[in-house]
Structure formats: structure tokens, C-alpha cells
């Protein structure tokens, strides 16, 4: 084995102790909220059969799936002439498995495989990494954590309302302010396309109005004109993009503008969902009806939602909606559900930028006992054991290094208290406690110190 | 997309909510103990460069690493004639990354890459899945969780003692009884090989005495005879395999039998480690000196240890030891450390067989509110919100299904209380609470119910 300078694959990350702790703080907060709402954890394997993954994420997705080489003599089973083959033709012959690309397809696969054991409605959450062979760039990784919650097996709009409440509560519990949760309905977008005379073309319409924030009404109109929208059609669209006021006011305005079936049905659903939210939580000014919200049109069939930071510092940190055919591709039709996904990396970035992580997250060890050498060792170890027996995370510096080195260890690791044990402390059966923040020192017994920490 | 019957790759597992909760209970218990001892979490990427992984686990290990196909047109860069190549020759040309095979090599790689940022001694723990392309069989998976704790950057024997205490405390906190933690030293095994006249051949000696439990002294002697051990050599070995009594008695017996340097040094270290354990925790009858314990000889240089269940139901559930050259292969010599690894799957099996998981692990939702229809809905949702605001995990059945179906949902999900809300409860502003265990019913206010649950 030759020596080598090690590296990690591009787009992947090591998470240092400080970062793991902060990420776990986010994940635990989310997990607790999910559990309070009756959601149950699921975990699926890192590798899925390629037959399960391929064809589910479009052609580009198929490219971005990390494929795992078959083990053993994988070429032995290859039937084509290698000389005349291409990567694309060879891959299915030498690779049967791929890395998890999202949490939705594995969830659908799990539901189909376990349909007879699952008690529906199935409220599941899943927090696991996924992998995409995308070009890495700032904020985009090839390995990243996804965090999904879904209810499947019911069409009740109460579930949509619960999703909104969960999103809201998670952000509150994380201490994140200045966000808004936008809600719209695929049905309203369908109705809107009809209304402006472009029936069945809501996808193109949505691509344009999705840019409203960035390019303004005139920019949107310019794009639509390129798509063949007449001045009259643009004129009919204008008031929809200008709706204002409370949610109820916007709903009423849209109702008076557009009366086709899809729009009416979509608005009824939005009204019902918002009414459920109010029944459970009172008026929530973070939840806003936004008829220009457009996302996941190839997939969602009912309500759609998304969380945005008001300061525009970052894209959406969460999104989701109602779908009607989760498991059809695996031969189990008509499974309706509603779910959302949280972007852990973006939430982390927001919390880091705003210094929202509690101080306690940065440290677990409460006390470092200094090592002054053999004479103090037995007494020091006994005090260490006593602290730990009281449930206090404590360490003994394992060698009698220079005090400066030991103090800087405590400092680097954010350990709030250092217990100095020299010959006086051994004789007097005490500890000299240095508070690292203030620099204050006091000499007390271990019992008194434990009581102090416990209060 | 054609319909297909989905499956998962062999040797991998879905973890249902019940199983995830039990596994998380184990992992959280371990994590809490690690943190109490001052260990800090690390996470490394699922994929490592093959240059980091290959050559670190022996020839067989190289075979068992799951290799990830390069993305894009991986054949375009292949330089050999495909027609004349082999899987072995082609692999490094079409695959640069592999899945994490253990937690030690990524840890070593991390230490080298971050040597200037790390405060040594570095006490890290890591709990992440690893992948091996091994033939799957009962209890052996291709994806499984590893759980390691290591201290690197110090040779202090206090660390060995802390490892033993952590192992012991983790099992105690999990409620597992009937185990023993065996400790030995590589130095004692080296000294023993010298003593029986087979200097430098401790590996072969160890393979044989490692089977002592299974095949007895006569079986071991037979194997060694095949290896060329003379009757005199076997005779000199016999008393070592028969040591009995307390740890101190066994150490004294071995000392009087063998006086070479390696043995003496190994015994001194064992004595010191056990003395540290006693100073911190009193006499621990779960920690036993076992001069026949042999493991990881290609790697460990000092103390070695292992946890065994006394009922012999299962192999070792944990093992570890002192090593002296963790990072040499990455160009950073002389990093000494000591660590151990816990087998989560085996611990899970022991706890499941002995029914050691607390009941609370099986359920998070405390209350299911039944859905009797539109008339009761608003009141029911308000009670749901009130329960959750009090921190109680609660659900509302999302549709007015038959009561029997709703009750069986609560039953299947181990929800301990069902709150029945019909027209009487709405009028009286009460809940009728059914305790699922006893079948008892009582009609009380939501406030009273919350108080009851909080006590």
C-alpha cells in the first residue's frame, strides 16, 4: 500500500462533530413534531433495484441515478459485443442496483410490497440521505438529506390542513421567523389555463407565472406573448396576478373572475383546508393563498404548497401537495395521498446565518477534569465517575499535558467548566472549578458542584 | 412505464415504523452514553473514493466493496480494448467510488484530512450504515449499521478503561444482562507464542485457541499438532488455557508461568487498565481477563476486548482494542488509538428475543380521536389541537369510517387511548375516553384528560 493524500468524492461532505450536532438538532425537532401529529418513521435501503428506480424521474433523472456495479465477475454475464457497445447499452447489463434518488419512489415501493400489513391511512415520515449525480455547486450536493412526511390512503382535506400546521410548527420550534407558507391548487391552475383560452396548457402557463417574483407582470406577459398569448388573453390574466387582501378576499375575487368547474372546485378545497387550519390553530397569518404558486405539475393533482423565506435569501425550504396515483407504476392504482418535503441543508443555512442554534447544541461535555499526573489520578478518576453517575457528561484529560494545552482543549470543544485537581484539592477533597465563559474560579466539593450543575 | 412487481435488493431491508423505533431506541441509548463520556459525533459520506477504500481490507475486502459506476459516458474514457479486458481490469476504469465498507478507514481518512483542525485527543463516535457485497444469510446483511467509538492521539491506558466502562454502561442502560466483557492483550499473545516456542506465529496460535469454547482443549491441541507443535510445546500451553479464579489470580498465575518481556508488559497493562476500572466503578464482575481471547491481530497492538453473551445464543456483540498506526497508510504515522464497535443488529436480536424494549417504544401517538362525521368535526379538531398544544401526540381519524375500522387502526398502531366524540360529547363539551388495554371507558373534559396523561 503506497501512501496517498486522501480526498472525498466531489459533492459529498464530512460532517464534523459541531455540524452533526446542529443537524441532529434540526432532525430531532422535526421528528418530535412529526410524532406529535401521529406520523411514524420508515427507513428503506440505500440501494434499490434499478427496475424500481428507472423511468420514475424522467430521462434526466435516469442519468442522475448513481448506479452500483454488480459484484463479482460482472463482465462474465455481458452478452453484447463490448467493442460495439455504449455506456447506455452496457449499464443495465453490469448494474442492477442504484442509490436512493428520493424518498417518494421507495415509499411507493414499500406501500405496494406491504399493502396487506399496513393500517391505512398510513402516516409516515422518512429522514434519509439521497444521492444525485448532478454537477455539484454551491448549496447543491451529490449526497443530501431528505425529510418527507406523507399520509396515503385517504382523500380527506384534513390531511392538507395538518401538513400546513406541521410545516408551521416545525419552523416555530426551530425558532425560524419571517417565512410564508403559500398554498394553491393544481385545479385552480387548470381552471386558469382554460379561462385564458389555453386549455390543457397549464404547464407552460405555470413556467411563466412561476417567475412573477423575479421578472414582474410585464416579464411574464412577454414570455406568454412568445407562447402565442393574445393581448386579450393577457388582459384576462392580469387581474389574477394582482389579487390582494386576505385569503378570503383573494378567494372571493378569483371566484368572481373565473367560474369554470376546475377553479370552483379548487377554491372550495382551499377554503375548506384554510377553515380546518383556523379551527385547529386560529387565524394563521403565515399561511397564504397564492394563485400564482405552481410546482410539481406532472405529479400533484390537488393542493400544492411551499415555504418561502420573506427576505428572499434562499429558495423554497419546503414544498408538497396532493397526488392521486402514488403507486400506479407498481401495479396498485388509486392510492391518493398528500405530503411535503423539507430541505434540511437550506434550513441549516438559514439557522446558521441567523445564529438560531441554541448554545447547548455546541457542547455535550460539561466538565473537563485536568490531569496533573499520577499523584492526583485516583482522586480525579473517582470524581469523574461521581459526575457521570449524576448524569453529567464529563471527561478526564487522558495524559498529564501542560495545563495550557488542556485548557485549550476545553476551549476548542466548548466545554463550559474545567475542574482543576492538584495536590491541595486531593488533600481537601475538593475541586477548583473554572468557568470558561467568565474565567471565575471557585473551590468546592464535587457534591456542591453537581448540585450547582443540576439547578 | 410498464407495471412491475417491486422488490428490494437481496441482503437489504426495509425498516417498518415499529423496527425504526426500536433501532432508534438502541442508537439513542448508545449515543447518550457516548456523549456522557465526552465522545463527539462524526459522519462521513456514504461514498468514498476507491483510492481510499481499496487495499485496506485485504484482497477479499476489495472484492466485497460495492463499486459505483462513474456517471455519464463512463465507457468513453476506457482505454483498454474492451474485447480483451476482464471485470477486474475494467473496474478501476469505470468506477472511482465505492460504498463505505466500515467506519475505521473513513475515520482515518478524516483524521488525516483534518489533522490541523482537530483537538487531540480526538474522542469520536460514528453510527452509520456500511455495505458489503457478501453472500447474504441469516443475520448477515449487505447493508448494516455500524457503531464505533474511538480515542486517537493518546496512548493513555485510561482510555482502555473508559472503553470497558462505556461498553458496560451501554448494556446496562439497554437492560441487557448475562454478558461478559473479555479483555486480553496482543502483547500477551505474542509472549505466549514465544513461550511455546513459536515466535512470531501468534496468528496461527490464535486461530486455534480462539476455538477453545467450541472444540475444547483437546480440539485445540489437535489443530496445533497439525501445525507442528510438539507434545512438550502443547504441555507448556496447557496451564495457560486452564487459568482460573479472579482476574488478579489469573494475572498472577500467568506471570508465574511466563516471564518474557512481551507477556510482562501486556500483563502490566491489563493490571493498570483493570485498576482504573476499579477506581472509577468499583469491582466490575462483568470484566474478565481472558488470555485465550484473540481478535484483529493484523490490526491491534495492545489491549483487545470483546463482549459475549453468557448463554452463547449469539456471537460477540462488540469488540475492539488498541492500535498504533491508524493513519499510516494515508501518510500520517504514529497515530495511536483505542476503540470498539457495537453490533446493532445483534443487540437488536438479543433485546427482541428477551422482550427488553420498553412498551413506550412501540407507540408515539397517545390518543386517537374518532371521526363520527361533519357534525362533530369542528369540536373534534379543536380538542385535537388542545391535546397537541399540551405536547400530547394525537391524531384525528381523517374520515368518518366505521367505528370498528377506526378502533382497529388504534389497536394496530398501539395507540393507548381512543377519544370518542359523538353528539353527546359535543353538547356536553367532553370526551369519552376508552383505554385500549383495559377496555375501560369514562367521559371527562379534555382538560381533565390532559391532566391525567401528564401525571
Interface residues (C-beta under 8 A of the other chain):
Chain A: X1 X3 X4 X5 X6 X7 X8 X9 X12 X13 X14 X15 X16 X17 X20 X21 X24 X35 X36 X37 X38 X40 X41 X42 X43 X44 X45 X46 X47 X48 X49 X51 X52 X55 X56 X63 X64 X66 X67 X68 X69 X71 X72 X73 X74 X75 X76 X81 X82 X83 X85 X86 X87 X90 X91 X94 X95 X96 X97 X99 X109 X110 X112 X113 X114 X117 X119 X121 X123 X124 X129 X131 X133 X142 X143 X151 X154 X155 X156 X158 X159 X276 X279 X280 X281 X328 X329 X330 X331 X364 X365 X368 X378 X381 X382 X384 X385 X388 X391 X392 X393 X394 X395 X396 X398 X399 X408 X409 X412 X413
Chain B: X1 X3 X4 X5 X6 X7 X8 X9 X12 X13 X14 X15 X16 X17 X20 X21 X24 X35 X36 X37 X38 X40 X41 X42 X43 X44 X45 X46 X47 X48 X49 X51 X52 X55 X56 X63 X64 X66 X67 X68 X69 X71 X72 X73 X74 X75 X76 X81 X82 X83 X85 X86 X87 X90 X91 X94 X95 X96 X97 X99 X109 X110 X112 X113 X114 X117 X119 X121 X123 X124 X129 X131 X133 X142 X143 X151 X154 X155 X156 X158 X159 X276 X279 X280 X281 X328 X329 X330 X331 X364 X365 X368 X378 X381 X382 X384 X385 X388 X391 X392 X393 X394 X395 X396 X397 X398 X399 X408 X409 X412 X413
